Amino acid sequence: MNYKERILDYLWSVAPDGATNGQIARALGITSQQTVYMTTQELARRRLIHAVKEGITWVFYALNDYPGSIAARPSTASAARAGTLTSATFETVAARVLGDHYGIALSPGMLLSIRKRCAFVSADQRVVGDPQYDTLVDGERLPPVKFATIAEHVWLREKTAAPELFLVFGNDREVPLRWLVRFAALARGVQFYFLSNDGGLEVL
């Protein structure tokens, strides 16, 4: 596990509280505070964490848990209570929202180039995508099998001739974020989205 992964995991573990570079360094046993500083600044630039300057000190928060975060989304539990989106309706809502986003109708279709049926395909097969409705195990761990499933989807999308490729995730935003922290370089040709329980679409 690299420094980015360790820092993200630590901030998620202390959420909704935040931590300074010094606190992160001590908690993770990282001797170089400069390394922590450079890493947290990069994570903040990539909008994987939220950074707040309090006086002369930076405090960092897990993105979904900072109350003023522009990327904050309703929790899965509260959304479920409101009945806004479930696994059964996710694909239907995602087809509509992504269709509006790309300005084209999306429906299930077979791509002969990879001999695979995809959930979201435009009539001209220039826009291709699939949904993933995931959760962390016990709200904490992402099993290797989920990483492998995302990697398989990315690999298959890149074998198509479609200029617009995407994966849209639902339920738990941290699942695709944790994958991207580790493997973003492998997904250059595939856009990742998160569809919140209230139908909001976020580019990851």
C-alpha positions as CSV (number, residue, x, y, z in Angstrom):
1,M,0.0,0.0,0.0
2,N,1.5,3.3,-1.1
3,Y,1.4,6.7,0.8
4,K,-1.7,7.9,-1.1
5,E,-3.6,4.8,-0.2
6,R,-2.5,4.9,3.5
7,I,-3.4,8.5,3.9
8,L,-6.8,8.0,2.3
9,D,-7.5,5.0,4.5
10,Y,-6.4,7.0,7.6
11,L,-8.7,10.0,6.8
12,W,-11.6,7.7,6.1
13,S,-10.9,6.0,9.5
14,V,-11.0,9.2,11.5
15,A,-13.9,10.8,9.6
16,P,-15.8,13.0,10.1
17,D,-12.8,14.5,11.9
18,G,-9.9,15.8,9.9
19,A,-6.1,15.6,10.4
20,T,-3.1,17.8,9.8
21,N,0.1,16.7,8.0
22,G,1.8,16.2,11.3
23,Q,-1.0,14.1,12.8
24,I,-1.1,12.0,9.6
25,A,2.7,11.5,9.7
26,R,2.6,10.4,13.4
27,A,-0.4,8.2,13.0
28,L,1.1,6.4,10.0
29,G,4.7,6.4,11.2
30,I,5.9,8.4,8.2
31,T,9.2,10.1,9.2
32,S,9.2,12.7,6.4
33,Q,6.5,15.3,7.0
34,Q,7.4,16.8,3.6
35,T,6.4,13.5,2.0
36,V,3.0,13.7,3.7
37,Y,2.6,17.4,2.7
38,M,3.3,16.6,-1.0
39,T,1.0,13.7,-0.9
40,T,-1.9,15.5,0.7
41,Q,-1.6,18.4,-1.7
42,E,-1.7,16.0,-4.6
43,L,-4.8,14.3,-3.2
44,A,-6.5,17.6,-2.6
45,R,-5.7,18.8,-6.2
46,R,-7.3,15.6,-7.5
47,R,-10.3,16.2,-5.3
48,L,-9.8,12.9,-3.5
49,I,-9.7,14.7,-0.1
50,H,-10.9,18.1,1.1
51,A,-8.2,20.6,2.3
52,V,-9.0,23.5,4.7
53,K,-6.4,26.0,5.8
54,E,-7.0,26.9,9.4
55,G,-4.7,29.8,10.2
56,I,-1.3,28.6,8.9
57,T,-2.2,24.9,9.2
58,W,-3.8,22.7,6.6
59,V,-6.4,20.2,7.8
60,F,-7.5,17.4,5.6
61,Y,-10.8,15.5,5.5
62,A,-12.2,12.5,3.8
63,L,-14.1,14.0,1.0
64,N,-17.6,12.7,1.6
65,D,-17.4,13.5,5.3
66,Y,-16.5,17.2,5.2
67,P,-19.7,19.1,5.8
68,G,-19.0,21.9,3.4
69,S,-17.6,19.8,0.6
70,I,-18.9,20.6,-2.8
71,A,-18.7,16.9,-3.7
72,A,-20.6,15.7,-0.6
73,R,-23.5,13.4,-1.4
74,P,-26.4,12.1,0.7
75,S,-25.4,9.0,2.6
76,T,-26.6,5.7,1.2
77,A,-28.6,5.0,4.4
78,S,-30.5,8.3,4.2
79,A,-31.1,8.0,0.5
80,A,-32.4,4.5,1.0
81,R,-34.8,5.7,3.7
82,A,-36.0,8.4,1.3
83,G,-36.5,5.7,-1.4
84,T,-34.6,7.8,-4.0
85,L,-32.5,5.0,-5.6
86,T,-31.9,1.3,-5.2
87,S,-29.9,-1.3,-6.9
88,A,-33.0,-2.4,-8.8
89,T,-33.5,1.1,-10.3
90,F,-29.9,2.2,-10.6
91,E,-29.3,1.0,-14.2
92,T,-32.6,2.6,-15.4
93,V,-31.8,5.9,-13.8
94,A,-28.1,5.8,-15.0
95,A,-29.2,5.2,-18.6
96,R,-31.4,8.3,-18.5
97,V,-28.9,10.5,-16.7
98,L,-25.9,9.5,-18.9
99,G,-28.1,9.7,-22.0
100,D,-28.9,13.3,-21.0
101,H,-25.2,13.9,-20.3
102,Y,-24.0,12.7,-23.7
103,G,-27.1,14.0,-25.5
104,I,-28.0,10.7,-27.0
105,A,-30.2,7.7,-26.1
106,L,-28.5,4.8,-24.4
107,S,-29.8,1.2,-24.3
108,P,-28.4,-2.3,-23.9
109,G,-26.6,-3.6,-26.9
110,M,-24.1,-6.1,-28.3
111,L,-20.7,-5.0,-29.3
112,L,-19.4,-7.4,-32.0
113,S,-15.9,-6.2,-31.6
114,I,-15.6,-7.7,-28.1
115,R,-18.6,-10.1,-28.3
116,K,-20.1,-8.6,-25.2
117,R,-23.4,-7.2,-24.3
118,C,-23.1,-3.7,-22.6
119,A,-25.8,-2.0,-20.6
120,F,-25.4,1.4,-22.3
121,V,-24.8,1.7,-26.0
122,S,-25.7,4.5,-28.4
123,A,-27.3,3.6,-31.7
124,D,-24.1,4.5,-33.6
125,Q,-22.0,2.7,-31.0
126,R,-19.9,5.8,-30.4
127,V,-20.9,5.9,-26.7
128,V,-20.5,2.7,-24.6
129,G,-20.7,2.2,-20.9
130,D,-21.6,-0.1,-18.0
131,P,-23.0,0.4,-14.5
132,Q,-21.5,-0.8,-11.2
133,Y,-23.5,-0.7,-8.0
134,D,-21.0,-1.5,-5.3
135,T,-20.4,-1.4,-1.6
136,L,-17.4,-1.7,0.6
137,V,-17.3,-4.8,2.9
138,D,-18.5,-3.7,6.4
139,G,-18.0,-0.1,5.1
140,E,-14.3,-0.5,5.2
141,R,-12.6,-3.0,2.9
142,L,-12.7,-3.3,-0.9
143,P,-12.1,-7.0,-1.8
144,P,-9.6,-7.8,-4.6
145,V,-12.4,-9.3,-6.6
146,K,-14.1,-5.9,-6.9
147,F,-10.8,-4.4,-8.1
148,A,-10.6,-7.2,-10.7
149,T,-14.1,-6.6,-11.9
150,I,-13.5,-2.9,-12.4
151,A,-10.2,-3.7,-14.2
152,E,-12.0,-6.1,-16.5
153,H,-14.7,-3.5,-17.4
154,V,-11.9,-1.0,-18.2
155,W,-10.0,-3.5,-20.3
156,L,-13.1,-4.5,-22.3
157,R,-14.2,-0.9,-22.9
158,E,-10.8,-0.1,-24.3
159,K,-11.1,-3.0,-26.8
160,T,-14.0,-1.3,-28.5
161,A,-13.8,1.3,-31.2
162,A,-16.1,3.7,-29.3
163,P,-14.6,7.2,-28.8
164,E,-16.7,7.7,-25.6
165,L,-16.2,5.0,-23.0
166,F,-17.5,5.2,-19.4
167,L,-18.3,3.4,-16.2
168,V,-20.9,4.7,-13.9
169,F,-20.8,3.8,-10.2
170,G,-23.6,3.9,-7.6
171,N,-24.2,3.4,-3.9
172,D,-20.7,3.9,-2.5
173,R,-18.5,6.6,-4.0
174,E,-15.4,5.3,-2.2
175,V,-15.3,2.1,-4.3
176,P,-14.3,3.8,-7.6
177,L,-12.2,6.4,-5.8
178,R,-10.0,3.7,-4.1
179,W,-9.6,1.9,-7.5
180,L,-8.6,5.2,-9.1
181,V,-6.0,6.0,-6.4
182,R,-4.3,2.7,-7.3
183,F,-4.9,2.2,-11.0
184,A,-5.9,5.6,-12.6
185,A,-3.1,5.2,-15.2
186,L,-4.8,2.1,-16.5
187,A,-8.1,3.9,-17.3
188,R,-7.0,6.8,-19.5
189,G,-9.5,6.0,-22.1
190,V,-12.5,5.4,-19.8
191,Q,-14.4,8.1,-17.9
192,F,-15.5,7.2,-14.4
193,Y,-18.8,8.7,-13.0
194,F,-20.6,8.5,-9.7
195,L,-24.4,8.7,-9.7
196,S,-25.7,9.7,-6.4
197,N,-28.9,8.5,-4.8
198,D,-30.6,11.8,-5.7
199,G,-29.6,11.4,-9.4
200,G,-26.7,13.8,-9.4
201,L,-23.8,12.9,-11.7
202,E,-20.2,13.5,-10.7
203,V,-17.1,13.1,-12.9
204,L,-14.4,11.3,-10.9
